[in-house]
């Protein structure tokens, strides 16, 4: 992606729906997936070896390995496989997690956590608006940063950017948000689980903290499972609850922008039908949760599904880290990242405060 002749920093699409360029209409051959998938698989084996011999979570090791080796994303031969691992495998991993969760566990979270989640999301967006003023940025840039942080990272950023329009927030600012939330999510996945352990949070509290404060899906789920299986299940439910709130939040933002005449002419409002509001993998996750709640699934099937989900999520996290461009930070002033830092801290502190009531 370029702005004139100047290349812009890239950020990984951890939710799997970001398309910044027109997709190629050529049918991809099977062998084009092999280089990237083999590289990710080797990194995953290294992460598993480190986890087995030294004790840290495999997903955490995979993330660190991916970030350390992200210079390989310059090799275009790996791009197809990396895209497949970070997008398609992530989606199927989320679907298969539904085999471990029942409606009873979701109801067990209670009405209060859901209300707290809505409150956290609202306040984080407001903090983004205030931070944009503090760091002398356009208020719509603050809306973009706050919305991406509050909801689901890259996908929310893309949707909100579509509402605002490029003439108010240009591509360079947009990619800054993507890069910032990617790095913030990587930082959060690395440090939030140990911090939850240091604070002696329960599995439910840790899962809520991680699911309510980490921006991107892969890191939120990975961070939860790196704390414990129970925390991972709670983090999954909380994080996907944030994702499903994307559609109503977009409707509210669209109405506010139009009421204040802030929406650029030509910006496109998203469609709000059921198909657009709920991505297929979230629908699949919900279906498996429902099946698991009312039908006794053989333990062997659940075990295979659990191991497959963990493998897919490990591969997705590694691929997403490999796709991140760490050097992009050097090409922009620090003020551009101010709103992202503020909203990230706000999300963490508000979620931590909410855990005291769980």
Backbone torsions as a table, in degrees:
resi	resn	phi	psi	omega
1	UNK	NA	138.4	-177.1
2	UNK	-133.9	157.2	173.0
3	UNK	-121.3	95.3	-169.1
4	UNK	72.1	-122.1	177.9
5	UNK	-103.3	1.0	-175.2
6	UNK	-97.5	122.6	178.9
7	UNK	-68.5	143.6	179.1
8	UNK	-102.3	152.1	178.6
9	UNK	-65.3	148.0	179.9
10	UNK	-105.8	154.5	175.5
11	UNK	-136.6	145.8	-178.5
12	UNK	-69.7	146.1	178.0
13	UNK	-97.6	91.6	-173.7
14	UNK	-76.3	-20.4	178.3
15	UNK	-86.5	-23.0	172.9
16	UNK	91.9	14.4	-178.5
17	UNK	-124.1	4.5	-177.0
18	UNK	-79.7	127.3	175.5
19	UNK	-131.7	100.4	-178.0
20	UNK	-91.3	-7.8	178.4
21	UNK	-138.1	159.5	178.9
22	UNK	-66.5	128.6	-179.8
23	UNK	-68.4	147.7	178.1
24	UNK	-66.7	139.3	-179.4
25	UNK	-87.4	-5.8	178.4
26	UNK	-73.9	138.6	179.2
27	UNK	-72.7	123.6	-177.8
28	UNK	-73.6	134.7	178.4
29	UNK	-83.3	153.3	-176.2
30	UNK	-57.1	-39.9	-176.4
31	UNK	-67.1	-19.0	179.8
32	UNK	-69.9	-20.3	178.9
33	UNK	-81.4	-21.6	-168.3
34	UNK	-64.3	-49.2	-176.9
35	UNK	-56.0	-49.0	-178.4
36	UNK	-65.5	-42.9	-179.1
37	UNK	-67.0	-37.3	177.3
38	UNK	-64.3	-41.8	179.5
39	UNK	-62.6	-45.1	179.3
40	UNK	-64.0	-40.1	-179.3
41	UNK	-63.5	-41.6	178.7
42	UNK	-64.4	-42.2	177.6
43	UNK	-63.4	-36.8	178.5
44	UNK	-66.3	-40.5	177.5
45	UNK	-62.9	-39.6	176.7
46	UNK	-63.2	-41.4	179.2
47	UNK	-64.0	-41.9	179.1
48	UNK	-65.2	-39.2	178.8
49	UNK	-63.9	-45.6	179.1
50	UNK	-62.8	-40.0	179.4
51	UNK	-64.7	-42.8	-177.8
52	UNK	-68.2	-37.2	-174.4
53	UNK	-91.0	-24.4	-174.9
54	UNK	-122.5	-7.6	171.1
55	UNK	98.3	-25.8	-178.0
56	UNK	-68.2	157.6	-179.8
57	UNK	-59.4	142.7	-178.9
58	UNK	-62.8	-38.5	-178.6
59	UNK	-65.3	-39.2	177.5
60	UNK	-63.6	-44.4	178.1
61	UNK	-63.0	-39.9	178.6
62	UNK	-63.2	-40.3	178.4
63	UNK	-62.2	-47.0	-178.5
64	UNK	-65.3	-39.4	177.3
65	UNK	-63.7	-44.3	179.9
66	UNK	-61.5	-43.1	179.0
67	UNK	-66.0	-36.2	-179.7
68	UNK	-69.4	-28.1	-176.2
69	UNK	-107.3	16.2	-172.7
70	UNK	-69.0	-6.7	175.6
71	UNK	-65.5	-18.1	-178.4
72	UNK	-71.8	-12.8	-179.1
73	UNK	-68.1	-8.1	174.5
74	UNK	-71.0	-19.3	178.5
75	UNK	-83.1	107.6	-175.2
76	UNK	-65.4	-17.6	177.9
77	UNK	-65.7	-21.5	-178.7
78	UNK	-90.3	-15.0	-168.4
79	UNK	-61.7	-40.5	-177.7
80	UNK	-64.5	-46.5	179.2
81	UNK	-65.9	-39.1	178.1
82	UNK	-65.2	-41.7	177.4
83	UNK	-60.9	-43.7	-179.0
84	UNK	-63.0	-44.0	-178.3
85	UNK	-67.4	-43.3	-174.8
86	UNK	-78.4	-17.9	-177.7
87	UNK	-110.9	-65.8	-174.2
88	UNK	-66.3	-46.6	-179.7
89	UNK	-65.9	-35.0	175.6
90	UNK	-60.5	-45.8	-178.4
91	UNK	-61.9	-46.5	-179.9
92	UNK	-68.8	-32.5	175.2
93	UNK	-62.0	-41.1	178.0
94	UNK	-64.3	-42.2	178.9
95	UNK	-58.5	-47.3	-175.3
96	UNK	-69.3	-23.2	175.7
97	UNK	-61.1	-26.4	178.1
98	UNK	-57.6	-21.2	178.0
99	UNK	-69.6	-17.9	-177.2
100	UNK	-98.7	-6.9	-172.0
101	UNK	-120.0	143.0	177.2
102	UNK	-119.5	163.1	177.6
103	UNK	-61.7	-29.7	178.4
104	UNK	-61.5	-38.1	178.8
105	UNK	-68.6	-38.3	179.0
106	UNK	-65.5	-47.1	178.3
107	UNK	-62.9	-32.6	-179.8
108	UNK	-62.8	-22.0	176.2
109	UNK	-65.4	-29.1	176.3
110	UNK	88.3	166.6	-179.4
111	UNK	-72.1	-36.7	-177.2
112	UNK	-60.0	-45.9	178.8
113	UNK	-59.6	-35.8	-179.5
114	UNK	-66.9	-43.1	177.2
115	UNK	-64.0	-40.4	177.9
116	UNK	-61.4	-38.4	-179.8
117	UNK	-63.1	-44.0	178.0
118	UNK	-62.9	-42.5	178.5
119	UNK	-62.1	-42.7	179.4
120	UNK	-61.6	-46.3	-179.2
121	UNK	-61.0	-43.1	-179.6
122	UNK	-63.1	-46.5	-178.2
123	UNK	-67.1	-35.5	178.9
124	UNK	-64.1	-41.3	176.8
125	UNK	-62.5	-42.1	178.0
126	UNK	-63.4	-39.5	176.6
127	UNK	-62.7	-35.1	176.8
128	UNK	-63.2	-40.9	178.2
129	UNK	-64.9	-44.0	179.3
130	UNK	-66.1	-39.0	-179.2
131	UNK	-66.1	-33.9	179.2
132	UNK	-63.1	-36.4	175.9
133	UNK	-69.4	-41.9	-179.2
134	UNK	-61.3	-40.6	-177.2
135	UNK	-98.1	15.4	174.9
136	UNK	57.2	45.8	174.8
137	UNK	-109.2	162.4	174.9
138	UNK	-61.7	140.8	-177.4
139	UNK	-62.0	-28.9	178.5
140	UNK	-73.1	-27.4	172.1
141	UNK	-65.7	-38.9	175.7
142	UNK	-64.8	-37.8	176.6
143	UNK	-63.4	-41.7	179.2
144	UNK	-63.6	-46.1	-179.9
145	UNK	-66.1	-45.0	-179.1
146	UNK	-66.1	-41.9	179.6
147	UNK	-66.0	-41.3	178.4
148	UNK	-63.5	-40.5	179.0
149	UNK	-69.2	-41.2	-173.7
150	UNK	-73.4	-31.1	-170.3
151	UNK	-105.8	-83.6	-172.6
152	UNK	-149.8	38.1	171.4
153	UNK	69.1	-127.1	-170.8
154	UNK	-60.5	-41.3	-177.9
155	UNK	-65.1	-42.6	177.2
156	UNK	-64.6	-39.7	178.4
157	UNK	-60.4	-44.7	-179.6
158	UNK	-63.5	-43.6	-178.6
159	UNK	-65.6	-43.7	-179.9
160	UNK	-68.4	-39.2	177.4
161	UNK	-60.5	-37.6	177.4
162	UNK	-63.5	-31.9	177.5
163	UNK	-75.5	-41.1	-176.2
164	UNK	-71.4	-46.4	-177.9
165	UNK	98.5	149.3	-173.6
166	UNK	-69.2	-24.7	-176.8
167	UNK	-75.1	-16.4	176.3
168	UNK	-97.9	-37.0	175.5
169	UNK	-130.8	106.8	-173.1
170	UNK	-77.8	175.4	-176.3
171	UNK	-61.6	-35.8	179.6
172	UNK	-61.6	-46.4	177.8
173	UNK	-63.8	-38.8	179.4
174	UNK	-61.8	-44.8	-179.1
175	UNK	-69.8	-27.9	174.3
176	UNK	-62.1	-43.8	177.8
177	UNK	-61.1	-45.4	-179.7
178	UNK	-61.4	-45.3	179.8
179	UNK	-64.4	-42.3	-178.4
180	UNK	-63.7	-45.8	-178.6
181	UNK	-70.4	-29.0	176.4
182	UNK	-66.2	-47.2	179.6
183	UNK	-67.3	-39.1	179.0
184	UNK	-64.0	-39.5	178.6
185	UNK	-65.9	-40.4	177.8
186	UNK	-63.0	-43.6	177.2
187	UNK	-61.5	-45.1	-177.1
188	UNK	-64.1	-43.1	-180.0
189	UNK	-64.0	-31.7	-178.9
190	UNK	-74.7	-40.1	-169.7
191	UNK	-108.5	-24.4	-177.2
192	UNK	-64.8	-44.6	178.3
193	UNK	-58.9	-46.3	176.2
194	UNK	-62.3	-36.2	178.5
195	UNK	-65.3	-39.0	177.3
196	UNK	-63.2	-38.3	176.6
197	UNK	-66.8	-41.0	179.1
198	UNK	-63.2	-36.1	179.5
199	UNK	-81.8	-1.0	177.7
200	UNK	58.6	43.6	176.5
201	UNK	-75.8	150.3	174.0
202	UNK	-72.3	170.9	178.7
203	UNK	-60.2	-41.6	179.5
204	UNK	-64.9	-44.4	179.9
205	UNK	-64.7	-44.4	-179.9
206	UNK	-64.1	-42.0	178.9
207	UNK	-62.5	-41.0	178.3
208	UNK	-66.0	-45.3	-180.0
209	UNK	-57.2	-48.1	-176.8
210	UNK	-69.5	-45.5	-178.4
211	UNK	-68.2	-29.3	-176.5
212	UNK	-89.6	-12.5	-172.3
213	UNK	-120.9	-20.3	178.9
214	UNK	-86.7	137.5	-168.9
215	UNK	-73.2	-53.9	-171.0
216	UNK	-93.4	150.6	-171.8
217	UNK	-60.4	-49.7	-174.9
218	UNK	-60.3	-44.6	-179.0
219	UNK	-69.4	-37.7	179.5
220	UNK	-63.5	-46.8	-179.9
221	UNK	-68.8	-44.3	179.4
222	UNK	-62.3	-40.6	178.6
223	UNK	-63.9	-38.3	178.3
224	UNK	-63.2	-47.3	-178.7
225	UNK	-71.6	-22.5	176.2
226	UNK	-72.2	-19.7	175.7
227	UNK	-82.8	-52.1	176.2
228	UNK	-172.0	164.3	177.8
229	UNK	-61.2	-43.3	-178.5
230	UNK	-64.9	-42.4	178.4
231	UNK	-65.0	-36.0	178.3
232	UNK	-63.5	-39.2	178.6
233	UNK	-66.6	-42.4	177.9
234	UNK	-65.2	-44.0	179.7
235	UNK	-60.5	-37.6	178.9
236	UNK	-63.7	-47.3	-179.5
237	UNK	-62.8	-45.3	-178.3
238	UNK	-65.7	-45.4	-178.0
239	UNK	-64.1	-45.1	-179.3
240	UNK	-69.7	-24.6	172.7
241	UNK	-65.2	-39.8	175.9
242	UNK	-62.4	-41.0	-178.6
243	UNK	-64.0	-42.3	-178.3
244	UNK	-68.7	-17.2	177.0
245	UNK	-83.2	-0.7	-179.2
246	UNK	-58.8	-46.6	-175.7
247	UNK	-61.1	-51.7	179.1
248	UNK	-63.9	-33.1	177.8
249	UNK	-65.7	-39.2	178.0
250	UNK	-63.5	-38.3	178.0
251	UNK	-61.9	-45.7	-179.7
252	UNK	-62.8	-44.8	179.5
253	UNK	-61.7	-42.9	179.8
254	UNK	-60.6	-42.5	179.6
255	UNK	-65.6	-41.0	179.5
256	UNK	-65.9	-44.1	179.9
257	UNK	-61.2	-43.4	-179.4
258	UNK	-69.1	-37.9	-180.0
259	UNK	-64.6	-33.2	-179.2
260	UNK	-99.4	7.2	178.2
261	UNK	55.2	43.3	-179.7
262	UNK	-102.2	-9.1	-176.8
263	UNK	-82.2	128.6	-179.7
264	UNK	-68.5	140.8	175.7
265	UNK	-60.1	133.3	-178.7
266	UNK	97.1	-15.1	175.6
267	UNK	-67.1	143.2	-172.9
268	UNK	-104.2	126.8	172.8
269	UNK	-75.5	139.5	-178.9
270	UNK	-72.1	160.8	175.1
271	UNK	-81.8	146.7	-173.3
272	UNK	-118.8	18.7	177.2
273	UNK	-67.0	168.4	-177.5
274	UNK	-59.0	-38.8	-178.7
275	UNK	-62.3	-38.0	-178.9
276	UNK	-82.0	-28.5	-176.7
277	UNK	-74.4	-34.7	-176.8
278	UNK	-121.0	106.3	176.9
279	UNK	-58.1	155.2	-173.5
280	UNK	-61.4	-34.4	-176.5
281	UNK	-73.9	-29.3	174.3
282	UNK	-71.0	-39.0	175.3
283	UNK	-61.4	-41.3	177.4
284	UNK	-63.8	-40.4	176.4
285	UNK	-59.7	-45.9	-179.5
286	UNK	-63.1	-41.1	179.6
287	UNK	-62.1	-46.2	-179.7
288	UNK	-65.9	-35.8	175.5
289	UNK	-61.6	-43.5	179.1
290	UNK	-63.4	-44.0	179.0
291	UNK	-62.4	-44.6	-178.9
292	UNK	-66.5	-22.9	-178.4
293	UNK	-80.3	-28.8	-173.1
294	UNK	-116.5	-10.9	-180.0
295	UNK	-125.8	137.6	179.1
296	UNK	-80.4	103.3	179.5
297	UNK	-84.8	133.6	179.4
298	UNK	-53.5	139.7	-177.4
299	UNK	-58.7	-34.6	180.0
300	UNK	-63.4	-39.2	179.3
301	UNK	-66.9	-43.8	178.8
302	UNK	-61.1	-41.1	-178.7
303	UNK	-65.2	-43.5	178.5
304	UNK	-64.4	-43.5	178.7
305	UNK	-62.3	-39.2	180.0
306	UNK	-65.2	-45.7	179.8
307	UNK	-65.2	-38.4	178.3
308	UNK	-65.7	-42.4	179.0
309	UNK	-61.2	-44.3	-179.7
310	UNK	-62.9	-40.1	178.8
311	UNK	-64.2	-46.8	179.7
312	UNK	-60.7	-42.9	-179.2
313	UNK	-66.9	-38.1	176.8
314	UNK	-62.1	-46.1	178.9
315	UNK	-63.6	-38.9	-179.1
316	UNK	-65.9	-42.9	180.0
317	UNK	-63.9	-43.7	179.5
318	UNK	-62.7	-46.5	-178.8
319	UNK	-62.8	-41.3	179.5
320	UNK	-63.6	-40.7	178.1
321	UNK	-65.9	-38.7	178.7
322	UNK	-64.1	-30.4	-178.1
323	UNK	-81.2	-12.7	-178.6
324	UNK	-73.9	143.0	178.6
325	UNK	-109.6	95.5	-176.6
326	UNK	-66.4	-30.0	-176.5
327	UNK	-71.4	-11.7	179.3
328	UNK	-62.6	-23.8	178.4
329	UNK	-61.0	-30.1	-173.7
330	UNK	-74.2	-15.0	-173.6
331	UNK	-95.5	1.8	-178.0
332	UNK	-135.2	151.5	177.8
333	UNK	-66.8	155.1	-175.0
334	UNK	-67.1	-26.5	-178.3
335	UNK	-62.1	-28.7	-179.0
336	UNK	-62.1	-26.6	-177.4
337	UNK	-95.9	-1.4	-179.0
338	UNK	-56.1	-52.2	-179.9
339	UNK	-59.5	-34.2	179.9
340	UNK	-69.3	-41.5	178.0
341	UNK	-63.4	-44.5	-178.9
342	UNK	-63.7	-45.9	-178.7
343	UNK	-68.5	-32.9	177.1
344	UNK	-65.6	-45.7	177.3
345	UNK	-63.6	-40.7	179.8
346	UNK	-62.9	-43.5	179.6
347	UNK	-61.0	-41.9	-179.8
348	UNK	-66.2	-49.2	-176.3
349	UNK	-66.4	-39.9	179.0
350	UNK	-67.3	-41.0	178.0
351	UNK	-66.2	-39.1	177.1
352	UNK	-63.0	-41.4	177.9
353	UNK	-62.0	-40.3	-178.3
354	UNK	-66.3	-29.2	-178.7
355	UNK	-64.8	-23.4	-179.7
356	UNK	-68.6	-15.0	180.0
357	UNK	-102.0	1.8	-178.8
358	UNK	-91.7	NA	NA
